[in-house]
Structures are given as structure tokens and as C-alpha cells.
């Protein structure tokens, strides 16, 4: 089992992804070959959520938050 396959088991859960120069927190929407997508809440009322694609090669570590 590789990292993508392991991460895919947590689709629908809240995660924190730590990259070299960025921090992403939100709900894991999907995992592909070399990337994953996170729905990130936006504090603005005009756009409540944003989908962010994160390339796995840039990830330092991922934390799965308690449900």
C-alpha cells in the first residue's frame, strides 16, 4: 500500500496537510495518482468553500483529524 492508497481510505474526513511553505486544512474530497483534493472553508461570506489540489510530492506530512 502506498501513500495515495492509504490516504484514500480517509476520504470524507477532515485533514491537515503541511507543505513546505503552506498549510491546508479541510475535508478530503478525493485522491488521485500523485495528488489529492481538499475542500477548504473560506472565511468570506461570498465564497464559502474552495477546492484545493495538493501535489503529494510537495507534502511534508498529513494529519487526520478526529471525527
Buried (B, 14 or more C-beta within 10 A) or exposed (E): EEEBEEBBEBBEEBBBBEBEEEEBBBBBBBBEEEBBBBBBEEEEEEEEEEEBEBEBEEBEEBEEEEE
